[in-house]
C-alpha cells in the first residue's frame, strides 16, 4: 500500500489530481494507493507532525496563500520526513529551489495523465525498492523510518531494547530482542551475539575471543561460547560478499 498526499489550495486542481490518481489506480489495481487531499499546507504539516501521518509521496502546489510549497518541504525535511515530493506548479521559477529541498520531480501545470503517470511509475518503483531497506519503528511516541544500513547494533536495555544508529542516535524500542531480530534477520549482515546484542557486521572493525570492536568506537564484550560461531558468520558473510 502507498500513502500519497495531495496538497493544493485550489479545489479544482486538487480534484483533478485526485481523478488522475484514481485513473492510475484503476490501471494498477495491485498497488493499493491511498490518496489524502489537503487544501491547506498547515493541515498537511499538522498531520505529519502530530498525527504520525507518513505519506510515501506528496504531490504539492508551490504557490499557496498561507505557505509556499518550498517552505512546506523545508519543514518536512527538517523533521526527518523523506517522502518523495513532486511539485505541481504554474511556473518554472522555483525549479532550482525545488530540487534544493529534495524534490524528485517538478511538473508545470496543466499536468495531464501522460505526464504524471510515467513519474508515478518511476517513483513508486523506487519506493518499493527502498522499502526493502527500511524499517518502520515506534520510538519515543513517534513512528520513524530507519534505514537498515544505518543500524550499527541493538542491545538489551532493561525491559526495552536500545538501537544504535551510525549518526549516534539511540532509539529506545519497547520490543523484545526476538521481535527486532525477526525484522532484521532477512538481511544477512545482522547476527545475534548472545541474548543481549544484535550486530551489523558491516560495522565490525575487529573481533577476538573477548570482544568485538566496531568502527564507530564501540566495544561489545562477548559472552562465553559466542566467539567461534560469530567468527564463522563474520568470515562467511565477507567471503560470500566477495
KOLVOZA-799100 format. One line per 2 residues: number of its first residue (from 0); their letters; for each residue x, z, y of C-alpha. Coordinates in steps of 0.02 Angstrom, whole numbers. Layout:
N
NUM = a = X/Z/Y; ...
END
This chain:
242
0 = xx = 0/0/0; 59/-41/176
2 = xx = 5/50/333; 1/-66/484
4 = xx = -36/-2/659; -106/-118/793
6 = xx = -90/-67/975; -164/-169/1117
8 = xx = -263/-111/1268; -369/-270/1266
10 = xx = -510/-253/1137; -525/-441/1112
12 = xx = -340/-457/1072; -348/-307/957
14 = xx = -496/-382/865; -408/-549/850
16 = xx = -255/-468/771; -365/-366/653
18 = xx = -454/-525/599; -289/-612/564
20 = xx = -231/-463/460; -394/-466/362
22 = xx = -368/-651/328; -190/-616/272
24 = xx = -251/-477/158; -377/-594/76
26 = xx = -235/-711/35; -128/-568/-32
28 = xx = -253/-450/-117; -120/-355/-214
30 = xx = -31/-294/-58; -159/-163/-9
32 = xx = -142/-172/180; -224/-32/279
34 = xx = -235/-75/464; -272/50/602
36 = xx = -309/-7/780; -263/85/941
38 = xx = -319/34/1116; -210/170/1190
40 = xx = -23/191/1163; -33/379/1186
42 = xx = -157/389/1043; -35/299/929
44 = xx = 105/416/982; -5/568/953
46 = xx = -49/512/778; 134/485/734
48 = xx = 198/645/815; 58/766/772
50 = xx = -38/694/625; 108/631/520
52 = xx = 44/452/530; 185/343/463
54 = xx = 147/158/485; 261/38/394
56 = xx = 237/-91/530; 173/-90/710
58 = xx = 103/-244/798; 105/-194/980
60 = xx = 73/-270/1151; 211/-244/1280
62 = xx = 101/-241/1436; -13/-90/1428
64 = xx = -75/9/1578; -28/187/1531
66 = xx = 138/147/1448; 243/-8/1417
68 = xx = 265/-56/1235; 454/-46/1256
70 = xx = 437/137/1310; 323/174/1164
72 = xx = 453/100/1046; 589/207/1127
74 = xx = 485/364/1097; 454/316/917
76 = xx = 637/284/885; 679/447/973
78 = xx = 581/547/844; 655/451/699
80 = xx = 514/331/665; 583/173/585
82 = xx = 427/65/572; 451/-123/587
84 = xx = 396/-159/765; 329/-331/809
86 = xx = 289/-360/992; 146/-474/1041
88 = xx = 154/-517/1225; 114/-647/1357
90 = xx = 292/-660/1424; 468/-686/1358
92 = xx = 535/-575/1498; 565/-422/1389
94 = xx = 636/-506/1234; 809/-428/1252
96 = xx = 734/-257/1286; 626/-275/1131
98 = xx = 772/-302/1016; 863/-160/1104
100 = xx = 735/-38/1033; 748/-110/859
102 = xx = 600/-229/862; 608/-353/720
104 = xx = 506/-492/800; 441/-547/970
106 = xx = 290/-662/971; 220/-739/1129
108 = xx = 30/-743/1146; -79/-828/1100
110 = xx = -23/-787/923; -102/-882/779
112 = xx = -102/-862/591; 29/-997/566
114 = xx = 149/-895/673; 103/-720/614
116 = xx = 88/-748/427; 270/-801/395
118 = xx = 325/-647/494; 216/-535/386
120 = xx = 283/-619/229; 462/-585/281
122 = xx = 449/-407/340; 327/-342/209
124 = xx = 452/-404/80; 590/-311/174
126 = xx = 485/-153/174; 456/-165/-13
128 = xx = 643/-183/-44; 681/-36/72
130 = xx = 553/74/-15; 660/65/-170
132 = xx = 796/156/-72; 690/283/23
134 = xx = 608/448/-21; 458/520/69
136 = xx = 487/708/80; 391/851/157
138 = xx = 510/964/254; 478/1090/393
140 = xx = 295/1041/404; 328/856/429
142 = xx = 339/706/316; 510/625/326
144 = xx = 576/462/259; 751/492/191
146 = xx = 874/354/148; 930/384/-31
148 = xx = 1110/338/10; 1116/473/145
150 = xx = 1085/613/19; 1251/700/-19
152 = xx = 1186/837/-132; 1046/961/-164
154 = xx = 1071/1145/-203; 957/1285/-258
156 = xx = 907/1393/-110; 802/1538/-170
158 = xx = 627/1476/-210; 661/1314/-116
160 = xx = 797/1182/-125; 915/1126/12
162 = xx = 952/941/29; 1112/900/123
164 = xx = 1122/733/213; 1278/641/267
166 = xx = 1247/673/452; 1247/861/422
168 = xx = 1058/880/419; 991/1008/296
170 = xx = 814/990/232; 729/1139/151
172 = xx = 612/1072/18; 477/1175/-68
174 = xx = 500/1083/-232; 585/1125/-396
176 = xx = 755/1052/-434; 674/962/-581
178 = xx = 549/879/-464; 687/821/-346
180 = xx = 791/755/-489; 639/665/-556
182 = xx = 636/568/-391; 823/534/-390
184 = xx = 859/502/-574; 813/318/-557
186 = xx = 971/299/-451; 1125/305/-562
188 = xx = 1234/386/-429; 1142/553/-442
190 = xx = 1190/679/-575; 1140/857/-616
192 = xx = 1278/987/-604; 1218/1141/-695
194 = xx = 1046/1202/-644; 1087/1230/-461
196 = xx = 1150/1061/-399; 1115/876/-392
198 = xx = 1264/775/-328; 1281/597/-264
200 = xx = 1436/526/-350; 1466/411/-201
202 = xx = 1521/563/-102; 1637/638/-235
204 = xx = 1817/636/-174; 1893/726/-323
206 = xx = 1847/841/-466; 1934/955/-589
208 = xx = 1888/1092/-711; 1845/1214/-572
210 = xx = 1759/1117/-434; 1701/955/-353
212 = xx = 1768/907/-182; 1652/797/-82
214 = xx = 1716/681/54; 1608/774/179
216 = xx = 1721/925/158; 1601/1021/47
218 = xx = 1662/1102/-115; 1549/1140/-263
220 = xx = 1609/1259/-398; 1570/1203/-574
222 = xx = 1477/1313/-698; 1553/1339/-870
224 = xx = 1543/1184/-979; 1496/1067/-837
226 = xx = 1664/980/-811; 1675/870/-966
228 = xx = 1501/788/-956; 1520/770/-767
230 = xx = 1690/684/-785; 1615/564/-912
232 = xx = 1470/523/-796; 1589/500/-649
234 = xx = 1703/377/-738; 1557/286/-820
236 = xx = 1475/262/-651; 1628/189/-568
238 = xx = 1680/84/-718; 1506/6/-730
240 = xx = 1506/-22/-541; 1667/-120/-553
END
